[in-house]
Amino acid sequence: MYSHKEAQCIEAVTQLRIKAANRAADKNRVVFKKPLGRLRDVSQWKKTPANRVKQILALPAALIRVVSILLLLPITAGLHRYKIYQLQQQHKTALASAYTSNSLDSLWHSHGLNEASYSETVCLDLLTQWVNILYGKDAAEAVDIKEMAGKHNTLRATANIPHYTAEIPEDFPRFYFGSTINAVVRRLSEQLGEYAK
């Protein structure tokens, strides 16, 4: 069973995922509303007969567009509600599962954000929030998470300069350092140790 602190961390991740799903749904609504705005061009008669003929020819395509949008809106709304439901069920399942480790690294790998799906800034902000919850405000102020990430990114960039600046890149190795977020989480876990439940 998760402690109160761990449950707060998992709740923060769930809320971020729900916000991301809501933003995606809002983008879909905008995509569906734009074609409906263009329908005004067909509904207002043009002045010249040639333009009126073009309007009459465009009318079936406009009607097909409107009907398809009206049919797709409830489907996308239902998919969005299902996505939110899935996230809430994952949250409940995560809280009900057994968890014995007290390390930030294992908690992040079990419930943290995937850097491929979320920006580095969002992940670093969540990680800062987690450190504040798990270790307290003093520990969160003692470590500079964004600086750690910046150092990792600088190391990655400087190590690969010879590879990218060479005329024949195959003559120089290209280094891969892994995920910045995972490196920062690992370093924080080593630096701060286990947290108290």
Protein Blocks (a to p, Z undefined) as FASTA:
>chain_A
ZZfklmmmmmmmmmmmmmmmmmmmmmmmmmmmmmmmmmmmmmpccfbfklmmmmmmmmmm
mmmmmmmmmmmmmmmmmmmmmmmmmmmmmmmmmmmpccfbfcfklmmmmmmccfklpcfk
lmmmmmmmmmmmmnojklmmmpcfklmmmmmmmmmmmmmmmmmmpmblmlpccddebjfk
lmmmmmmmmmnopadZZ
